[in-house]
Amino acid sequence: MAFQEMVKKIRLSLVRLPAIGYGQIPEVPAYILRDLWTGNSVYGMHLVKGEFIYQDYVISLYPGQWGDKNLSCEIIGKLHGFSWLRDMRELGTENARLAARNLVTDWIGNSPSYYDSVVYRPITLADRIVNWLGFYDFFAASAEKYFHQQFMRRIMKEGRYVVAMLPLDNHTHENFTLLKAALALALCMPEQFDLIPKISKFLQSELAEQILEDGIHIERNPEIQLYVLRDLTEIRLMYQLINMRPPSELILVLDNVSRALRALRHGDGRLALFNGSSENEAHFIDRVLSNSTQKRVAMTDMKAGGYIRCFANRSTLLIDSGVPPKKVDIKYLGALSFEFSAGKQRLIVNCGAGGSSAWRSALAGTAAHSVLKLSNTESVLLEDNQLKDLNFKVESIHEMTEGAHWVELSHNGWQKAYGAIYHRKFYLSADGQDLRGEETLDFDQSYPFTIRFHLHPSVKVEEKLVEIRKNEKEKIFVLSFQHPQEGKQIWWFRFSDAEGKVENSVYFGEKVRLATKQIVLYNLHQSKKNDVEENRTSITKFEKQDKQSVLNEEQEEGSDYVAIFHNQNDDAKIWQRNTADHVSVGMPEDLSEKTSEIQRQSEINSSLNHSNIKNIQNDKEKITKIRWALRRKA
């Protein structure tokens, strides 16, 4: 491996020397590639005025001004990747065409040094080549001969850099974008880049390494799943453009990847928020899917990829039943977390992925997911961003009966530290109007924990006392929303054997921070004070190292620090309260009674045995169980 890295560095160094043996540079591309996707004409109008809009940033972009040196690597990559040409093409005016050409001319004439690690990192370089060639017909076809000469010479230089990066390593999703760029070069400058046999070989290798048998990409991020499908779709169309049959593996993978992507969408057409994903635009997802394959069926079995999808009468329940992926920069520790939507309305969500590095680190924690967190300890122990406990396992069972779904899951993430096994059960009724859950911890001794249910920002929550039975009131949470297509709906959230609170949360589903709420259930089992203090020392890495950076960021933006990462209720006193201080929270009989479908599955729990976990007796002193239910009210 070290030798291969050395050889690659030598090749990259040779790229900077004058081109030898590449043949005469053509005046125009041999094939005209056309980008398949739609842009945003409003953003295009701002670009004509010299303003690049990305998330909630407005950045100067005009000849001689390419943003600020203090911009994040992500924004620099977007600027120098030229994907914003899509927005200018969508605007479609002559001013947009000339402005785009002037920006490309300025970049070529004043291009950053090859030693600029961000501008020439593989994904940025590949995006730049693909976008220059994909929008050539828009900004370059009508240009003068001198522009064509400069443009094709620059494509030649950029292409040599791509060739020097082959063969690929690390097996991340960015490799597909790099292969797409290499194939674009091979089509548009065939005499200079005779790469197609090599690309086909590398593509087959990457497909085998990165795509699991159920179509899930190894990084387990629904948004990356979308981008991989987009890249593979464009690669297939490039083969078709030159009437060349693509590798047979590509056709099968396209079918599986598209079916898996369909399964990871909510009723609003956007993506679930697992492992650093954002929602993305429904129309873009639709367009990618329609171009990728003719199959319109969602994947039903995603056990290899670690996801479970339950769909009943337009209600969608999505569950993360996998382990954190290995080859990612940030690991999201949301094992067994879930999201739930009714029709096109999301109710229970995860927080998503933040924009800044501090937010991304924070939102990767267990507390930013709709799942249980034990004693301020993450569900997965990491060391140098790798799994510290190699025996970490997630097991799951998903069955259906007459349209109703029954799911049982468990993981052993806290087994070493606390001797605890986490079990989670879900029941979704056939009409999609009744979602029930059961949270169980098998303990050697009792420890404090919380169960979080993050709400979508459009959902309002209110605490109420409701008389379920005569002369007996119960504390519940009323969830309500007004949706343009779904109308007004009210859902009741009920729970037992816990204290429930409504607290602040954040939502980054659309890559910008929105304030929202979360329902937090605290277990009522008391712990000794010294146990609580000892457990508090296991506070997350973010809370130890990065809390102040987020506090500073929040102060600069004039916002309050949001308490999903370090909650004032984490104080030891929360675990010392007497249950007599609470309003009755016992689960009513009508919700605690299992339906016939659940009764039929009552023995499933006995089969959830971890081979490396000792059997724990089911006595009341060692088992903590909390039930909850989310039901729509007529």
N, C-alpha and C positions, 0 to 999 in steps of 0.2 A: 504493500500500500504506500509506503514512504517513497519507494522508487517511482511509482506511478505519479505521485504528486510532484516529484522532482521533474519528471519528463514533461508533465503538463505545464509547469512553470517555465521550463525552457521554451516550449512551443509558444506560450503567451508572450515571451520576450522576443522571439523571432518575428511575431506578428508586426511589431513596430518597425521592422526593417522594410525597405522598398520591396514591392511585390515582384516576384520572379517566378516564371512558369505558370502564370494564371491566364495567359492569353490576352488578346486585345479586349479592352473594356467596351461593351456594346453601348450604343447610343440610347436604346430604350429596352425595357424588360422584354424577354422572349414571350412571356405570358402576362396578361393583365389580371392580377388578382383583385377581387372585390370583397370588401368586408361585408359580412352578412347581417350585422347587428344595427339596431337603431340607436340614435343618440338623443340628446336633449337640446332642442333649438334655443331654449332660454339661456342655457349655459353657453351655447354658440354665440349668442348676441353679446354676452359679457366678454367672451374671448376676443371678439372683434374690437371691443373697447379696451382690451388689454387687461382683463380681469379673469383669472382662473379660479373657479369656485370648486372647492373640494371639502365635503362634509360641511362644517360651519366656518371654513376659512375662505378668505378672499385674498388672492395672491397676485401680485403684478406679473404679467406675462406679455411682453412685447419685445421686438428686436432690441438687443442690448440689455434687457432686464429679464432674467430667468429666476425670479424669486429671491429669497434671502438665504444667506449661508447658514443661518440658524434653523432652517426648516428641518423637520424630521426626515429620516431616510425614506419613509413611506411616501411623503409628499414629493421629495426630490425624484424618487423613482417614477411617480405619476407624471411629473413635468417632463422628464427626459425620456419617458416611454412613448409619448405622443398619442396615447389613446384618446386624448381630448380632440383630435382631428375628427373623430366621429361626431361630436357635437357641432363642429363648424360645418361638416357636410350636411348634417340634418337641417341646419339653418338654410344652406343651399344658395345664398346670395353671391353675387360677384365679389362683393366686399369680403365675404367670408373666405372665398377661394384665394383672393390676393393676400389676405392677412395670413392665411395658413402657409402660403408659399413663402412669404416674407419671413415667417418664423423658422421654417425649415432652412431657408437660405442663410439666415443669421446663425443658426446652430451649426451648419456645415462650415461656415466661415470662421466661427469662433468656438469651435467644439472644445469641450473640456479635455484635459489630459487623460491619456489612457490609464494613468495611475489613480484616477478618481474612482475609488472602490464602489461608490454608490451608482454613478452613471454607467459604469461598465460591469456591474454585477450581472450574472447570467440572465435573470428574469427581466431586468430593465433593457439590456442589450437586445434580447429576443423580441420584447414588445416593440422596441423602436424599429427593428427591421420589418416585422410583420405589419406594423401600422404604416410605415412609409410605403411599402409595396401594396398594401391593401387599399390605401387611399390615393395611390398614384394617379388614378383616373380623375380624381377630384381636384387635386391641387397642382399636379405636374404636367398632365397631358397637353395642356394648352400653353405651356411655358416656352421660352426661347431656347435655342440650341445650347447656349452657354450654361443655362440652368441644368439641362439634361446631362451635360458632360460632368458638371460638378456633382450632381446628385448620384449618378451611376458610379463615379469614382469613389464616392463616400460609401455607397452600398458595398462596393468591393472591399473596402477597408474593414467595415463592420463585419462583413461575412467572413473574412479571414480570422477574425477574433472568435466567431462562433465555431468555426472548424477546429480551432486550436483547443476549444473546450471539450471536444469529443475525444474519447468515449466518456459517457456520463458516469457520475458516481452519486452516492448518497441516496438515490432512489426517492426523491421528493417530487411533488406535483410540478415543480418548476421545470423538470426535465422534459415534460411534454411540450411546454411552451418553447423550449430551446430546440427540440426536434422539429416543431412546427416552423420555426424560423429557418432552420437548416434546409427543410424541404422547400420552403418558399424561395430560398436562394438557388437551390438546385433547379427549380422550374424557370425562374426568371433569368438566371445567368448560367445555363447548362455547361457552356464551354469552360467557365471558370470554376464551377463547383459540381463535379461529377460525384454526387453524394447519395443518390437514391438507393443503391444496394446497401450501403452502410447504414443509412437511416432506417431502412426496413428491418435490418438486423437489430439495431439498437431499440427500435420501437417494440419488437417482439419481446425483448428482454425486459423492458420497462413495464409492459403490460403484465407479464408474469410476476414481476416483483411487487407491483403496486396495487393491482386490482384483485380483490378477493373473489371467491367463487360466487358470492351473492351480489357482486357488482359494487360493493362498498370500497371506496378508496382507503388505503391503509392509514391515512391521517385522520380519518373518521370525522371530518369537518364537512357539514352539508354544503357550505359555500364553496369549499375546495372541490367537492364532488361536482358542483355546477361548472367550475372553471375547467376541470379535467374533461368533462363531457364536451364543453365548448371547443377545447383544443383538439380532442380526438375527432370531433365532427369536421373541423376545418381541415385536419390532416386527411381524412377520407375524401373530402371534396377536392383536395389538391391532386390526389391520385386519379380521381375521376376526370379532372381537367385535362390530364395528359393521356387519357384512355388506358391507364395502367391499373391492374387489379391490386387493391391494397392487401396487406397480409390478412389471411383468413381469421386470425385471432382478433383483429381489430373489429370485424363485423359482430362477432359474438360478444365482445366486451362492450361495444356500443349499446347493444340491446340490454345487457345486464346493468350497466352504469345508469342508463336512462330510467329503467324500472326502479332502481334503488333511489334515484333522485326523486321520482314521483312519490315514493313512500315517505320521504322526509319533508313533505310539504304539508302545511296546514290548509284549512278550508279557504283561507284568503289567497291561496296560490303562492305564498312566500315560504321561506325555509324555516325550519326549527332551529333553535339556538343551542346547539351542542358543540363543545370542543372549539370554541372561538368563532363560530359562524355568526353572520348577520342575516337579516331577512332577505335582502336583495329584492329587485323589482319583479313582480309577477309576470309582466309582459316580456321581460328578458328571459326569464325561466321558460315561459311558454315557447318563445322563439327558438331557444336552444333545443328544447325537447322535440319540437316539430321538425327541425332540421336533422336531428340525430338518428331517428328511427321511426318506423311506421307503427311500432307497438305502442299501445296506449294503456297498458296494465301496470299497476304498481307492484313492486316486489313484495311478496308476503312473508318470505322466510329470510331474515337478515341476521341469523345467529352468528355467522362467521364475522360479520361486520359489527356486531354488538348493538343492534337496535331492535326494538319491538314496536310495531304499529298496530293499534286497535282502532277500527273504524266502525261506527254504528250510527246509522240514521243521521249522517252529516256531522256527527261529533268525532273528533280525532284525538286519540291519546297516543303520545309518542314517548318512549322510555329509552334511556341510555343503559343498555345491559352489557356494556363492554368495558375493557380496561383502557387506560390512557395510551394513546399511540406512542411509539418509540421515537420516530424521527420528526419531531416538531420542536420549535423553539420554546414554546410555552405549553405546559401540560395542564389541561383543564380537569379539575378533580371533582367531577360531578357524577360519579358512578351511582346508578339507580335513580338519578334525577329524572323528572318528567315534565312534559308540557301538555296542556289540554286546551282544545278550542271547540266551540259550539258553532257549527256553520262557518261563517267567515270571521267570527269574533274570537280572538284569543283571550283566555281567562287566566290560566296558570302558565307562567313562562319561566325561563332562566334569564339572567341579566344580560347575557351576550358578551361581546368583546369590546373593551374600551379603546379610545383613540390613543392616549398617551401610554408610555411604557408602565408608569405607575398604576394606571387604571387597568391595563391589560393584566398585570401581575395580580392585582387585587381581585379582579373578576374571574380569575382562574381558580380561585379557592372554592371549597365546598359550600361556604356560606352564600355564595352568589348563585347557587343553584337551588331548585325546589326539591330538597332532599334533607335527610337527617344529618346533623353534625354532632359528633360526640366530644364533649369536654374540650371545646376549642381546638380540636385536633383534626387535621385534614384526613379525608377518607383514604388517601393514598400517600404513603411516605416516599419522598423523593430525596435523592442525593446526587448533586451535579446534574439535575434535571433528568435523572434516570430512576426507574423504580428501585427503591431501596429494598423492598420486600419482594423478592422474585416469586414468592408463593402466593402473591395476591391473586385472588380468583373471584370471578362473578359467575354465578349459576342462575339459570332462568328456565321457567316453563310457561308456555303460552298455549291456552286451549280455548276453543269456542264451543258454545252450546246454544243452538237455536238463535244465533245472532248475538248472544251475550259473550263477553270476553272475560277470561279469568287468567291472571298473571301472577306468578310467584317468583321472587328473586331473592338473592342473598349475596353478600360479599364478606370477606374476612379481613378487611383493611385494618380493623382495630383489634384483631385477635392477639397479636404479639404484645401491644402496649397495654391493653385493658382486659384481655381474655373475653372479648365481646364479638359476637357474630350478629350482623345486621340482616334482618329479613324484612322484605317489603311485599305486600300483596295489593293487587288492584282488582276491582270488579267494575266493568262498564256494562250497563244494561243494554239490551237490544234496541231500545228506543233512543239511546244516547243521552238520556235526560238524568241519569243517575250514575255518579262515579263515587266509588267507595274505596277506602284505603285502610290498611292495617300496618302499623310500624311496630316491629318487635326487635328487642335487643336481648340476646342471651348473654347474661352477665355472670362473672365470678363474684362481683360486688356491684353496688349501684353507683353510677356516676351521672353527673348532669349532662343533659343534651337538649338540643333544640331541633325542631322540624320547621323548615321554612317553605312558604308557598308564595312566591313572588307573583304579583298581579300585573297584568298589562296596564299601561298608563291610562287607557280608555275605560278601565273598569273602576267603578266607585265602590268603596267598602264602608260599611257602617255596622257598629256593634249594637246589638239589640237584645232585650230580654223578651222571650217569646213563651207564651203559655202553651207548651206542647200537650200536657195533660192537665186535667182540672186541678187548680190550686198548686200547680208545680211549674215554675218558670225555669227556662234554660237560656244560658248565654250563647248566642249564635252570631255569625257574621253574615251580613246581607250584601251580596255582590250584585251590582246592577250596571247596565250599560245601555246606550242608545246607538244602534248601528244602522247606517243607511239602508242596508239590505236585510238585516236580520231583525230590525225593529227594536223595541225595548224588551229586555228580558231581566228577570230577577232570579238569582240562584242563592240558596241557603247553604252555608258552610257550617256543619255541626261536628262536634268532637267530644271525646270522652277521656277521662284520666289524664288531663293536662290542663295547664293554664294557658289561655290564648290571648294574644295581644296583636294590635295593628301597629306596625312600625314603618318607618321610611325605607325606601329602596330606590334603586336606579335601574334604568332600562336603556341598553345600547343596541336595540334591535336594528335601528336604521343608522348606526354608526355615529350618532350624536346622543348626548346624554339627556335623558328625560327623567323627571322626578316621578316616582310612582310609590305604591305601598306594598307591603308584604304582611301576610298572616304568619305569626310565629307561635308555635306551640312549645311550651316548656314542660318537661316532665315533673311530676309532683313528688317523686321519690327523693327523700332527703339524703344528703351525703354529709359525712363528717367534715368539719371545717378544714382540718389539715389536708384531707383528700382533695377538697376544692382548691385550696391554695397550691397544692402540688400540681394539680391538673392545669392550673392557669399558667404554669411555666412552659407548657407545650403550645403556646400561642403561635400562630402561623408566621412564616418567614416574612410575609408582607407586613404584619403587625409589628414585627421586631425591627425591620430594616427600612421599609418603604412608607410607613404610615406618615412620617413627617413630610415626605415629598408630596404626597397627596394632599395633606393639610395645606402646604404652601401653594399647591396648584389651585385648591379651592379658594384660598384667600385671594389669590391673584384674580380669579374669575368672579369674586364677590359672592360666592355661594357657600352654603353651609356644608360641612363634612357630612356625608351620608353614612348612617350607622349600620351598614350591612357587614362591615368588615370588623368593627370593634364596637360592640354595643354596650351602652351603659348598664343594661340589665344583666351583663355578664358578671356583675359583682356577686360575691359569695352569698349575699343576703337573698338573692332571688331563689336560691336553692334551700333556704332555711324557712321559707314561709310556711305557715300552717294551712293545710287544705281547707280548714273551716272558714278561712277568710274569703273563699271564692263562692261565687254563685254556683249552684249545682251544675256540674258539667257531665253528669252521667249520660251515656248514650241511650236514647230511647229504645224501647224494645223493638219497635218497627224497623229500626236501622240496624240493630245488633243481630237480629235474626237473619240467617243466611237464606238466600233464595234457593230454589231447587237446583239451580246451576251450581251455586257455590257448595251446597251440601254434597253434590255429586263429586266434587273435587276435594273433599275434606281430608283425604289421605295423601294428597300431593306433597304436603309439607314434609312428610316422613322420608320422601325420596331426595330431598335437598341436603345431601350429605357431602361435606368437603373431605376428600381423602386425607388431607393433612391437618384436619381440625378434630380435636377430641370431642366426644359426645358430651353434651351438657344436659343435665337433668332438668326437666321442665317444672321445677318447683317455683312457687310464687316469689320467693325471696331472690331468685336469680333471673327472673324474666320480667322485663318491662314492656308493656303493650299499650299502644295508643291507637284508637280507631277514629277515623274521620269520614265525613260524607259530604259530597257536593251534589246538590239536587236542584233541578230547576223547579220553580214555583209557577203554577199556571196563572 
